[in-house]
Amino acid sequence: MQPDHLISIDDNVWPHFNCASFDQDKVVSYGDHQYTIFWSSDQTLVLARRNLKTQDLQTLRFSGYHLSLNPRDGHRNTVLGISPHDGRLHLSWDHHNNDLRYTKSCATFLTDPPEELTWANFEPAQPLTDDAPQRVTYPRFFNDHQDNLFFIYRTGSSGSGDSVLSKYDANKAQWTITSRCLFSKEGTYAPWENSTSRNAYLHDVLFDQTGRLHITWVYREVGKSWASNHDLHYAFSDDEGRTWQNNAGQHIADTAQGDPITLDDPGIVAHAIPTYSWLMNQCGMTLDIHNQPHVATFHMAEPFVPEELKHDPPTEVLNRLAIHHYWRTPDGTWHNSGPILHAPEPDERIKRPIILTDAHNNIIIYTASSKGHQCHVAFAKDQYQTRSTFQLTGSEFNITDASKPDRRLLKSEGMLSFTVDPSGDSEHRSFALIDFSLDRIVKEAESHL
């Protein structure tokens, strides 16, 4: 499918990673400009600004900010956030269990954008707060329905982590930690050798249009393999993440009082998926026009226990992994599409999917593969029973992960915009922005029915 736009940003970037499906968010727009962030070929942090009217592009190299420690570590993502009330752009980068790296622009950078990007537009790197927990991984920025900015990250490790939640005060240009421990890592999980420690891996963290905060997650038990991932979980908060309710609306946690969400809390399992299903973490979630969550993830239909457990699954598992669409209806019922999408080639590992909805509540799922981005559309008219799958991009777009879309452009213009690598060369990577009209995507899907 031909894109509406393909904007080349850099033809030679850091080859090991620049697009990660857990980046919330990699691309964000405000006013007439769109912003994204990436690692250059010499491991320097670079900000790109695109004029959405003229398609002109500017970049700013942060020459003091480089990949550190292990530069081939794909956890070390880069994310952006915006605080429209004071016009600032926020950046966080380069984490895998290390100190928090964060900075923000000067006020009005977004609302009264400078003609040229310069170092003077940004404050020096700084702590989030003086006492913010460290050992940071997976930072995420997100906004509520009134455009207040929030920040969440993991502190700790894959099998023993906490999630720290903070809120930005645009009047004071300061952050406040509202929850130091959103999830407890404690409790005993019998199916994984009575595991006593775990980490909650979040899908997207999203506010709906009423101000309700929705989260979905999988638990990963302590150990060396993501075979320990289990169950799709769900909870929501009506007070910005301080107290939490389960799927039935029952109170389960009060993080302000030191009472986090725990493994044993009732009513948090939206769909039971056992260990050894090779359930993937940190995939995609979106909210539909009824403020209900939809999740796209992948796993096996039945568990498989290999003779020798390693971090990644054996080949016989790869061929049995499939993407599933899970969704909640307003009555609180969760539904499962069953397997809807497989990797296009035998023995190919399927990639994390991204999910979104259009104005008619149709579901669009896209994922990277060896043949380019696959796209799956499920139509709301019959509860997603009518489905269509096609190639969104060509095989030259063969990156390791699909990246999340520009949510604001998606909402305001109906335009799917995300970062890609159009080079088709695993040794020599590039970085670009690609746009597709949602209306065109749906029409393309209809033509394949």
PEWOZI-V603981 format. One record per helix or strand. SS is the DSSP state (A for helix, B for strand). FROM is the first residue (numbers start at 1). LEN is the number of residues. If there is no record, write none. Layout:
# PEWOZI-V603981
ss->SS from->FROM len->LEN
ss->SS from->FROM len->LEN
This chain:
# PEWOZI-V603981
ss->B from->5 len->9
ss->B from->24 len->1
ss->B from->27 len->4
ss->B from->33 len->8
ss->B from->44 len->8
ss->B from->57 len->10
ss->B from->78 len->6
ss->B from->88 len->6
ss->B from->98 len->1
ss->B from->102 len->4
ss->A from->119 len->3
ss->B from->122 len->1
ss->B from->136 len->8
ss->B from->149 len->9
ss->B from->160 len->10
ss->B from->174 len->6
ss->B from->183 len->1
ss->B from->189 len->1
ss->A from->190 len->3
ss->B from->195 len->1
ss->B from->198 len->10
ss->B from->213 len->9
ss->A from->226 len->3
ss->B from->229 len->9
ss->B from->243 len->3
ss->B from->251 len->4
ss->A from->255 len->3
ss->B from->259 len->1
ss->B from->261 len->1
ss->B from->269 len->3
ss->B from->284 len->4
ss->B from->293 len->8
ss->A from->315 len->4
ss->B from->321 len->8
ss->B from->334 len->8
ss->B from->354 len->4
ss->B from->363 len->5
ss->B from->374 len->5
ss->A from->380 len->3
ss->B from->387 len->5
ss->A from->407 len->7
ss->B from->415 len->6
ss->B from->429 len->9
ss->A from->438 len->10
